[in-house]
Every structure is written in C-alpha cells, then in structure tokens.
Amino acid sequence: MTYETETRSIFVTGLKNAHAMENQALSIMKPQLSRIENYPEVAAKLDQHIRETEGQITRIDGLLADLNEDSSSLKDMALSFTGAMAAMGHTMAGDEILKNSFANFAFENFEIAAYKSLLTIAELGGFANATSALKANLEEEKAMAKWLDENLRSVTMKFASLKEAGETAKI
C-alpha cells in the first residue's frame, strides 16, 4: 500500500470512530436530560449539545459520503450500548449529577483529542475539504468542555445545598 492509501484508511477509520463516538455521546446525554429536575441550566446546556452532536454526526456523514464510505453500524451500536449502560449506572448513585458532570467533562476532552487527531490526519492526507467540518465539531466540543469546567463548582454547590436542606437532590 502507498502512503496515500494508508493515510486515507487511517482517516476513514477515524471518521467512522468519530461517528460512533458521537452516537455514544447521544446515548449518554439523552438519558441524563430526561432525568434532570433540579438543574435547569445543566438541562438547557445538555439539550443544546445534543442538537450540536446531531449536527456533528451529519457533518461526519457528509465527510464519509465524500469519500464514498459509510459509517460503521456495528461500532455505532456497540458504543451507543456502552454509553447507555454508563448513563444507567450513574442513576443508582446518590450523587448522580456529580458523577454525570465528571463523566461528561472527561468525555468532552476525549472528543477534543479525537478531533485534533483527525485534523492532523486530514492535513497529512491532503483532505482539506474535511477541515472546516472537523474544526466546527472540535469547537463545539471545546465549548461544551469549557462550560462543564466553569459550572462544576455551581453544580456541586447546588447539590450540596439541596442535600443539606433535606430536599431531594435528584438530578
């Protein structure tokens, strides 16, 4: 195989992985959103990011189509399942909102790393037509990670305040 073929293969695999990763993100965020009662600011941000994630999937679908490739249904299903299981696991915790906040922050940073790597491969392989879509996805992930980082303190304080008051600290 030539370098170009190997780089294309790496790029396509990366795009398929990103597609599955974004489906996993949806399977994590949607159950969280459906359970939130006492954190309207978190609910609003999750709702916004769910819509952004759906747009990211559309962008990745377009990039794959440009390369005459399809997403991997198996990867999509497998990662969606693991995301749903992770989200369900947190529902049993008394501090679900905190665990979700930690997990979401970690996942956003994982996505940031994935898009940075994909942008590097796009550059190496001469896939200039892909960079604007990948950069858009990256910027949305950075914005969500930043929001989570900036709001962890207030979410933690609200959680502690609800617990102290003897009120339900339900997510």
N, C-alpha and C positions, 0 to 999 in steps of 0.2 A: 504494500500500500504506500501511496505517496503521502507526504506531509499534509498536503491539502485534504486528502481523503480522511486521514486520521483526525485532523483538526475539525473537519465537518462532522465526523462521527462523535467526537467529544462534545461539540456544540449541540448537536441534535439530542444526544443523551442528556445533556444539561438542561435543555429546554423541556424535555419530557419529565425530567426530575422536578423542574420548577413548576410545571403544570400540576403534577401530583402533590407537590408541597403546598400549592395554593388551595387545592381541593382539601388537603388535610387541614389547612388553616380554617376553611369554612366549616369543616366538621367539628372544629374546636370552638369557634366563636358563636355559631348559631345556637347550640345548646346553652352556652353561657348567657347569651342575650335573652333567651326565653325564660331564664330563671331569675334575672335581676329584678329586685323590687325596691331596694333602698339606696341605690346608687345611680340616679338618673344620668349623671354626667358620664359614667362609665358606659351605660346603655347607649347613650347617644353616640359616643365615640366608636363603640363596637359596631353599631348599626352603620355608621359611615364607613368604617373599614371593611365591613362585609361587602358593601357596594363597590368599594375600591378593589377588593380582592376579586370580585366577579369581573371587573374590568381588566384586571391583570391577567386573568385566565383567558379572556377574549384576546388580549394582545398576544399572549403566548400562542394561542390557537392560530392567529394570523401569521406569526413567525414560522410556525411549523408548516402551515399551508404553503407559505412562500418557498419552503424547502421541499415541498411535496412529501411531507411527513405527517403522521397523526400522533396524537398523544397516546400514552400507554394506559389503556383501560385497566390493566392489572395493577400497575403502580398507583393509579388514581384510587382504585378500590381499596388496595392494601393500606395506603396512607390515610385515606378517609376513615377506614375502620379503626386504625390505631389512634387517630385524633379523637374520634368519638369515644373510644374507651378511656383515653386520658381525661377527657372532659367529664365523663361519667364518674371516674374515680375521685375527682375533686368534690363531687356533690355530697359525698359522705363525710367530708371534713367539716368541722365546726367553724373553720376559718376559710371557707371556700373562696370568698372574694380575694383573700390574700394569696392563696395558692394559685388561683387563676391569674392574678396580676403578675406573679413571679414567672409563671409558665408562659404567659403571653409576651412578657418582656424578653425572655430567653428565645422564644420562637421568632420574634421580630428580628432579633440580632442574627439568628441563623439564616433567615431570609435575606437580610442585608448582605451577609457573606456570600450566599449563593448568587445573588445578582451581581456582586462585584466580580466574582469568578467568571460568570457568564459574559460580562462586559469585556473582560480580559481575553477570553477565548474568541469573542466576536471580533475584537481588534486583531488578534493573531491570525484568524482565519479570513479576514477581509469581509466580514459580514456587516458592513457599515449600515446597511438598511435596517439592521436589528437594534442598533444602539439607542435610538430615541425611545422605542417601546421599553427596552430594558432599563434605561435611565428613569423613565416615568415610574415603572414598578419600584425601582430602588428608592426613589424619592418618597413615594408613598409609604414604603416600609420604614424609612428613616423617620418620617414624620410621626408614624404610629409609635415607634420605639421611643422617640423623644417625648411624646405625650405621656406614655406609660411611665417613663422615668420621672417626669415632672409631677405626676399625680400620685405616685406611690405613697408619698407621705400623707396626703389628704385622705386617700382611701383607707390607709392604715389608721389614721386618727379617727375617722368616722366609724370604722369597725370597732375600735376600742371604746369609743363613746357609746355606741349602741349597746355593747356588752355590759359596760359599767352601769348603764341606766336600766339594765334588766330587760331591755327590749330585744326583739328578735334581730339578730344581725344577719338575717337571711340575705343572701347575695341579691 
